Amino acid sequence: MAFKKSYISSGFVFVFLFVFLLSSALPQQDVLNRNQYKIGTDERLMITVHIFGEIQKPGEYLVPDNTNIMEIISKAGGPTEFSNLSKVKITRGLVSIDDLKKALKMRVNKRKPVLKQVIKINLKRMLDNERSMSTLPTLKPGDVVRVGRNGWFAWQTVVRIISQLAIVAQVWYWYSQ
């Protein structure tokens, strides 16, 4: 019986020591990893926006509030060679009280309510005009940015299809000889 008590008490002491050593080791590891994180001088509200289309790295981005369209395109790696910066669209869900009141009035009048807003931007023209750079639209939470394709993409697709058809025709010609 004495053997069982000493076995249980030594096991308890072992578990206690293990938990104590583990808990004292974790804060030291946390101190080592703190150097990987940096706190910005200005604590800004972050919003989620989505960007897709002819962009280098499309996806969902967490950006500071009041980020403009140019900043999100830059953050996403910039436009591709097939992008058409004169056809950029921001799709925004209506979130203000006034917008919801208008949607409800439209529903009462048996008209289809508009629950989203599409903002078309000619970013190419804005980039050419330095004064209009200050009027770049700012993004709101949940905005979806789409960068359209240019004519070069369509031309390249047509040329690729024609070349593949020419290869098939040439193989068929060689086979029929």
Backbone as CSV, one residue per row, in Angstrom:
resi,resn,N_x,N_y,N_z,CA_x,CA_y,CA_z,C_x,C_y,C_z
1,MET,0.798,-1.177,0.000,0.000,0.000,0.000,0.854,1.260,0.000
2,ALA,1.933,1.221,0.748,2.853,2.351,0.787,3.510,2.545,-0.563
3,PHE,3.733,1.457,-1.275,4.338,1.531,-2.598,3.424,2.267,-3.562
4,LYS,2.083,1.986,-3.465,1.131,2.634,-4.353,1.060,4.138,-4.079
5,LYS,1.091,4.546,-2.798,1.037,5.961,-2.458,2.262,6.709,-2.965
6,SER,3.434,6.109,-2.813,4.643,6.775,-3.293,4.674,6.812,-4.808
7,TYR,4.129,5.788,-5.466,4.073,5.754,-6.929,3.145,6.848,-7.436
8,ILE,1.977,7.009,-6.772,1.013,8.029,-7.190,1.570,9.419,-6.917
9,SER,2.171,9.621,-5.756,2.700,10.941,-5.446,3.891,11.298,-6.328
10,SER,4.745,10.315,-6.670,5.860,10.627,-7.562,5.365,10.888,-8.982
11,GLY,4.303,10.209,-9.406,3.696,10.482,-10.723,3.084,11.863,-10.762
12,PHE,2.419,12.250,-9.660,1.840,13.586,-9.566,2.906,14.663,-9.634
13,VAL,4.015,14.421,-8.925,5.125,15.379,-8.939,5.712,15.474,-10.343
14,PHE,5.831,14.338,-11.036,6.376,14.334,-12.398,5.487,15.132,-13.345
15,VAL,4.175,14.899,-13.275,3.239,15.636,-14.135,3.285,17.117,-13.807
16,PHE,3.311,17.472,-12.521,3.381,18.865,-12.100,4.630,19.535,-12.648
17,LEU,5.782,18.860,-12.523,7.032,19.426,-13.036,6.994,19.585,-14.553
18,PHE,6.421,18.591,-15.239,6.333,18.659,-16.699,5.486,19.855,-17.140
19,VAL,4.319,20.025,-16.505,3.443,21.150,-16.846,4.122,22.476,-16.503
20,PHE,4.799,22.555,-15.388,5.496,23.777,-14.985,6.581,24.134,-15.987
21,LEU,7.392,23.145,-16.377,8.466,23.419,-17.337,7.904,23.801,-18.691
22,LEU,6.830,23.142,-19.098,6.202,23.464,-20.380,5.636,24.879,-20.369
23,SER,4.963,25.254,-19.277,4.375,26.598,-19.208,5.446,27.681,-19.125
24,SER,6.567,27.378,-18.515,7.625,28.386,-18.453,8.385,28.485,-19.765
25,ALA,8.359,27.429,-20.586,9.055,27.458,-21.875,8.258,28.201,-22.924
26,LEU,6.920,28.169,-22.858,6.090,28.814,-23.881,6.272,30.323,-23.936
27,PRO,6.268,31.054,-22.835,6.482,32.504,-22.943,7.844,32.856,-23.532
28,GLN,8.862,32.052,-23.287,10.173,32.321,-23.866,10.118,32.156,-25.370
29,GLN,9.385,31.136,-25.839,9.256,30.939,-27.282,8.478,32.092,-27.896
30,ASP,7.446,32.591,-27.207,6.670,33.713,-27.687,7.532,34.960,-27.825
31,VAL,8.450,35.184,-26.874,9.353,36.334,-26.941,10.255,36.222,-28.157
32,LEU,10.680,35.016,-28.478,11.535,34.835,-29.649,10.788,35.144,-30.937
33,ASN,9.489,34.819,-31.017,8.714,35.042,-32.237,8.167,36.461,-32.339
34,ARG,8.216,37.239,-31.279,7.676,38.595,-31.322,8.428,39.486,-32.296
35,ASN,9.656,39.196,-32.569,10.427,40.020,-33.494,9.915,39.911,-34.926
36,GLN,9.102,38.893,-35.214,8.563,38.730,-36.560,7.391,39.672,-36.822
37,TYR,6.796,40.221,-35.780,5.631,41.072,-35.913,6.004,42.530,-35.694
38,LYS,5.357,43.406,-36.469,5.591,44.837,-36.332,4.245,45.523,-36.168
39,ILE,4.202,46.459,-35.275,2.983,47.234,-35.057,3.166,48.560,-35.758
40,GLY,2.206,48.891,-36.619,2.277,50.141,-37.357,2.076,51.334,-36.450
41,THR,2.597,52.464,-36.872,2.463,53.673,-36.060,1.029,54.181,-36.073
42,ASP,0.346,54.003,-37.196,-1.056,54.423,-37.254,-1.944,53.180,-37.225
43,GLU,-2.762,53.100,-36.215,-3.665,51.963,-36.096,-4.885,52.254,-36.955
44,ARG,-4.945,51.590,-38.118,-6.013,51.851,-39.076,-6.962,50.668,-39.143
45,LEU,-8.191,50.943,-39.481,-9.198,49.920,-39.666,-8.909,49.173,-40.958
46,MET,-8.925,47.848,-40.913,-8.651,47.030,-42.091,-9.973,46.528,-42.676
47,ILE,-10.068,46.489,-44.014,-11.264,45.997,-44.701,-10.861,44.900,-45.678
48,THR,-11.821,44.071,-46.030,-11.586,42.995,-46.987,-12.161,43.394,-48.334
49,VAL,-11.351,43.292,-49.388,-11.798,43.542,-50.756,-11.321,42.393,-51.637
50,HIS,-11.980,42.218,-52.761,-11.644,41.157,-53.702,-11.248,41.800,-55.021
51,ILE,-10.253,41.228,-55.669,-9.841,41.727,-56.976,-9.598,40.535,-57.890
52,PHE,-10.128,40.608,-59.116,-9.916,39.538,-60.075,-9.934,40.109,-61.482
53,GLY,-9.734,39.245,-62.446,-9.642,39.662,-63.836,-8.200,39.593,-64.279
54,GLU,-7.821,40.495,-65.133,-6.461,40.512,-65.684,-5.531,41.242,-64.723
55,ILE,-5.186,40.531,-63.674,-4.330,41.061,-62.615,-3.321,39.980,-62.259
56,GLN,-2.125,40.350,-61.824,-1.069,39.367,-61.554,-1.443,38.377,-60.459
57,LYS,-1.949,38.876,-59.324,-2.279,38.007,-58.188,-3.701,38.299,-57.717
58,PRO,-4.706,37.760,-58.432,-6.084,38.011,-57.998,-6.372,37.313,-56.677
59,GLY,-7.358,37.823,-55.960,-7.740,37.188,-54.713,-8.376,38.156,-53.740
60,GLU,-8.428,37.709,-52.498,-9.006,38.492,-51.412,-7.866,39.168,-50.654
61,TYR,-8.018,40.466,-50.403,-6.969,41.227,-49.733,-7.542,41.964,-48.532
62,LEU,-6.744,42.020,-47.481,-7.056,42.805,-46.305,-6.235,44.090,-46.401
63,VAL,-6.922,45.204,-46.600,-6.247,46.486,-46.823,-6.769,47.519,-45.835
64,PRO,-6.005,48.590,-45.599,-6.489,49.655,-44.712,-7.702,50.360,-45.307
65,ASP,-8.569,50.847,-44.430,-9.726,51.620,-44.856,-9.251,52.834,-45.648
66,ASN,-10.033,53.264,-46.615,-9.733,54.378,-47.515,-8.609,54.065,-48.494
67,THR,-8.393,52.787,-48.803,-7.461,52.402,-49.863,-8.120,52.714,-51.197
68,ASN,-7.366,53.302,-52.121,-7.970,53.609,-53.419,-7.729,52.468,-54.411
69,ILE,-8.331,52.590,-55.577,-8.304,51.528,-56.588,-6.884,51.249,-57.071
70,MET,-6.080,52.274,-57.180,-4.700,52.102,-57.656,-3.866,51.321,-56.642
71,GLU,-4.083,51.572,-55.365,-3.326,50.868,-54.324,-3.646,49.376,-54.297
72,ILE,-4.917,48.999,-54.502,-5.256,47.573,-54.487,-4.713,46.874,-55.726
73,ILE,-4.703,47.552,-56.867,-4.123,46.948,-58.073,-2.628,46.759,-57.882
74,SER,-1.979,47.721,-57.274,-0.544,47.593,-56.996,-0.279,46.468,-56.008
75,LYS,-1.092,46.375,-54.986,-0.924,45.319,-53.983,-1.119,43.934,-54.604
76,ALA,-1.957,43.848,-55.611,-2.222,42.575,-56.287,-1.210,42.289,-57.394
77,GLY,-0.116,43.003,-57.433,0.945,42.708,-58.391,0.867,43.495,-59.683
78,GLY,-0.158,44.304,-59.850,-0.282,45.111,-61.055,-1.039,44.385,-62.154
79,PRO,-1.315,45.089,-63.239,-2.070,44.486,-64.338,-1.218,43.520,-65.158
80,THR,-1.880,42.599,-65.852,-1.189,41.688,-66.761,-1.056,42.361,-68.117
81,GLU,-0.420,41.670,-69.048,-0.267,42.228,-70.391,-1.588,42.286,-71.139
82,PHE,-2.585,41.535,-70.681,-3.894,41.508,-71.343,-4.922,42.395,-70.654
83,SER,-4.512,43.206,-69.691,-5.477,44.025,-68.961,-5.851,45.276,-69.750
84,ASN,-7.067,45.698,-69.536,-7.575,46.920,-70.143,-7.921,47.866,-68.995
85,LEU,-7.024,48.774,-68.688,-7.224,49.665,-67.552,-8.323,50.700,-67.790
86,SER,-8.821,50.771,-69.006,-9.946,51.680,-69.247,-11.274,50.991,-68.932
87,LYS,-11.234,49.705,-68.584,-12.452,48.971,-68.223,-12.270,48.297,-66.856
88,VAL,-12.221,49.107,-65.814,-12.131,48.611,-64.446,-13.478,48.873,-63.782
89,LYS,-13.990,47.861,-63.079,-15.288,47.999,-62.413,-15.149,47.675,-60.930
90,ILE,-15.856,48.457,-60.128,-15.992,48.167,-58.703,-17.458,47.835,-58.469
91,THR,-17.718,46.643,-57.950,-19.082,46.262,-57.589,-19.196,46.359,-56.079
92,ARG,-20.155,47.126,-55.659,-20.303,47.428,-54.232,-21.736,47.126,-53.810
93,GLY,-21.874,46.383,-52.730,-23.191,46.156,-52.150,-23.647,47.404,-51.430
94,LEU,-24.927,47.705,-51.494,-25.446,48.899,-50.836,-25.572,48.630,-49.348
95,VAL,-24.999,49.494,-48.566,-24.996,49.278,-47.124,-25.528,50.471,-46.333
96,SER,-25.712,51.592,-46.944,-26.175,52.748,-46.173,-27.688,52.674,-45.972
97,ILE,-28.172,53.361,-44.974,-29.603,53.384,-44.656,-30.388,54.010,-45.800
98,ASP,-29.857,55.078,-46.396,-30.545,55.736,-47.506,-30.702,54.789,-48.687
99,ASP,-29.660,54.025,-48.979,-29.721,53.069,-50.083,-30.768,51.991,-49.813
100,LEU,-30.841,51.518,-48.579,-31.838,50.498,-48.240,-33.253,51.063,-48.312
101,LYS,-33.431,52.331,-47.915,-34.753,52.962,-48.008,-35.186,53.070,-49.470
102,LYS,-34.246,53.456,-50.354,-34.561,53.535,-51.785,-34.946,52.176,-52.333
103,ALA,-34.230,51.116,-51.914,-34.540,49.774,-52.375,-35.926,49.342,-51.910
104,LEU,-36.293,49.682,-50.672,-37.624,49.335,-50.174,-38.714,50.087,-50.925
105,LYS,-38.485,51.386,-51.241,-39.464,52.155,-52.018,-39.651,51.541,-53.399
106,MET,-38.553,51.089,-54.013,-38.659,50.469,-55.333,-39.460,49.180,-55.239
107,ARG,-39.288,48.441,-54.159,-40.012,47.184,-53.994,-41.512,47.463,-53.816
108,VAL,-41.855,48.531,-53.094,-43.262,48.895,-52.909,-43.871,49.298,-54.242
109,ASN,-43.103,49.976,-55.084,-43.588,50.418,-56.393,-43.507,49.325,-57.448
110,LYS,-43.286,48.079,-57.031,-43.237,46.903,-57.917,-42.093,46.961,-58.926
111,ARG,-41.055,47.735,-58.607,-39.864,47.746,-59.443,-38.795,46.913,-58.766
112,LYS,-37.905,46.380,-59.560,-36.838,45.540,-59.013,-35.843,46.418,-58.250
113,PRO,-35.635,46.127,-56.963,-34.696,46.960,-56.201,-33.252,46.679,-56.604
114,VAL,-32.465,47.726,-56.589,-31.044,47.608,-56.901,-30.306,47.459,-55.582
115,LEU,-29.680,46.298,-55.380,-28.986,46.049,-54.129,-27.486,46.107,-54.273
116,LYS,-27.014,46.506,-55.445,-25.576,46.676,-55.631,-25.339,47.858,-56.551
117,GLN,-24.147,48.373,-56.459,-23.751,49.528,-57.257,-22.515,49.131,-58.054
118,VAL,-22.511,49.429,-59.341,-21.351,49.152,-60.192,-20.746,50.482,-60.605
119,ILE,-19.486,50.654,-60.265,-18.762,51.886,-60.597,-17.770,51.554,-61.698
120,LYS,-17.939,52.186,-62.854,-17.020,51.976,-63.977,-15.951,53.057,-63.949
121,ILE,-14.706,52.608,-64.103,-13.579,53.533,-63.993,-12.689,53.392,-65.215
122,ASN,-12.324,54.523,-65.808,-11.326,54.536,-66.868,-10.001,54.919,-66.212
123,LEU,-9.337,53.919,-65.671,-8.106,54.155,-64.925,-6.986,54.649,-65.830
124,LYS,-7.010,54.240,-67.088,-5.981,54.686,-68.033,-6.046,56.200,-68.204
125,ARG,-7.241,56.740,-68.355,-7.398,58.185,-68.512,-7.005,58.909,-67.229
126,MET,-7.347,58.319,-66.086,-6.982,58.943,-64.811,-5.473,58.960,-64.618
127,LEU,-4.782,57.924,-65.071,-3.325,57.884,-64.940,-2.655,58.898,-65.859
128,ASP,-3.273,59.140,-67.017,-2.715,60.124,-67.950,-2.896,61.551,-67.449
129,ASN,-3.942,61.799,-66.679,-4.240,63.124,-66.169,-3.856,63.174,-64.690
130,GLU,-2.836,63.938,-64.368,-2.324,63.989,-62.994,-3.350,64.559,-62.016
131,ARG,-4.184,65.484,-62.466,-5.159,66.097,-61.567,-6.229,65.107,-61.128
132,SER,-6.566,64.149,-61.987,-7.622,63.204,-61.632,-7.124,62.096,-60.718
133,MET,-5.807,62.021,-60.467,-5.271,61.008,-59.557,-5.793,61.226,-58.135
134,SER,-6.107,62.455,-57.796,-6.617,62.724,-56.451,-8.072,62.294,-56.298
135,THR,-8.760,62.046,-57.407,-10.171,61.655,-57.352,-10.363,60.152,-57.548
136,LEU,-9.310,59.369,-57.360,-9.461,57.916,-57.480,-10.460,57.417,-56.447
137,PRO,-11.364,56.524,-56.849,-12.362,56.053,-55.884,-11.726,55.209,-54.781
138,THR,-12.237,55.394,-53.567,-11.753,54.598,-52.435,-12.643,53.370,-52.284
139,LEU,-12.050,52.319,-51.751,-12.750,51.049,-51.608,-13.490,50.987,-50.285
140,LYS,-14.577,50.252,-50.286,-15.389,50.017,-49.093,-15.345,48.526,-48.769
141,PRO,-15.694,48.146,-47.541,-15.664,46.723,-47.183,-16.533,45.877,-48.108
142,GLY,-15.970,44.773,-48.581,-16.706,43.853,-49.444,-16.705,44.210,-50.919
143,ASP,-16.026,45.275,-51.313,-15.978,45.647,-52.729,-15.307,44.560,-53.555
144,VAL,-15.774,44.427,-54.793,-15.177,43.494,-55.740,-14.670,44.324,-56.914
145,VAL,-13.365,44.226,-57.175,-12.735,44.979,-58.264,-12.465,44.004,-59.403
146,ARG,-12.877,44.389,-60.626,-12.635,43.546,-61.792,-11.905,44.368,-62.842
147,VAL,-10.764,43.832,-63.298,-9.990,44.477,-64.355,-10.271,43.709,-65.639
148,GLY,-10.794,44.416,-66.658,-11.195,43.778,-67.904,-10.029,43.410,-68.807
149,ARG,-10.352,42.670,-69.875,-9.356,42.237,-70.868,-9.311,43.220,-72.028
150,ASN,-8.132,43.276,-72.641,-7.969,44.146,-73.801,-8.197,43.366,-75.102
151,GLY,-8.116,44.059,-76.212,-8.310,43.433,-77.516,-7.195,42.469,-77.892
152,TRP,-6.016,42.662,-77.360,-4.891,41.782,-77.669,-5.179,40.356,-77.228
153,PHE,-5.878,40.168,-76.126,-6.223,38.829,-75.645,-7.116,38.124,-76.667
154,ALA,-8.121,38.825,-77.189,-9.015,38.224,-78.182,-8.252,37.891,-79.456
155,TRP,-7.388,38.800,-79.882,-6.599,38.557,-81.079,-5.696,37.336,-80.898
156,GLN,-5.060,37.221,-79.770,-4.179,36.090,-79.507,-4.971,34.777,-79.468
157,THR,-6.172,34.805,-78.940,-7.018,33.616,-78.910,-7.397,33.183,-80.319
158,VAL,-7.743,34.130,-81.170,-8.097,33.812,-82.562,-6.897,33.218,-83.294
159,VAL,-5.730,33.808,-83.124,-4.522,33.311,-83.787,-4.194,31.894,-83.299
160,ARG,-4.358,31.635,-82.017,-4.080,30.301,-81.471,-5.029,29.255,-82.057
161,ILE,-6.310,29.587,-82.178,-7.282,28.653,-82.749,-6.983,28.397,-84.215
162,ILE,-6.644,29.448,-84.966,-6.320,29.277,-86.388,-5.077,28.413,-86.555
163,SER,-4.069,28.620,-85.706,-2.853,27.805,-85.829,-3.129,26.343,-85.483
164,GLN,-3.970,26.077,-84.515,-4.311,24.698,-84.193,-5.111,24.041,-85.312
165,LEU,-6.019,24.808,-85.925,-6.760,24.279,-87.072,-5.828,24.011,-88.249
166,ALA,-4.821,24.867,-88.448,-3.857,24.656,-89.530,-3.042,23.385,-89.287
167,ILE,-2.687,23.121,-88.047,-1.948,21.892,-87.734,-2.804,20.667,-88.010
168,VAL,-4.063,20.716,-87.613,-4.974,19.585,-87.873,-5.148,19.392,-89.373
169,ALA,-5.300,20.477,-90.108,-5.457,20.367,-91.566,-4.189,19.796,-92.203
170,GLN,-3.022,20.204,-91.728,-1.771,19.696,-92.288,-1.599,18.207,-91.976
171,VAL,-1.928,17.789,-90.772,-1.842,16.360,-90.426,-2.813,15.561,-91.276
172,TRP,-4.028,16.070,-91.468,-5.008,15.370,-92.298,-4.517,15.279,-93.743
173,TYR,-3.894,16.348,-94.250,-3.352,16.339,-95.609,-2.253,15.294,-95.761
174,TRP,-1.321,15.241,-94.810,-0.236,14.259,-94.846,-0.770,12.839,-94.739
175,TYR,-1.795,12.641,-93.919,-2.356,11.307,-93.740,-3.067,10.853,-95.013
176,SER,-3.726,11.777,-95.718,-4.483,11.398,-96.927,-3.569,11.155,-98.129
177,GLN,-2.316,11.565,-98.070,-1.386,11.338,-99.187,-0.968,9.956,-99.244
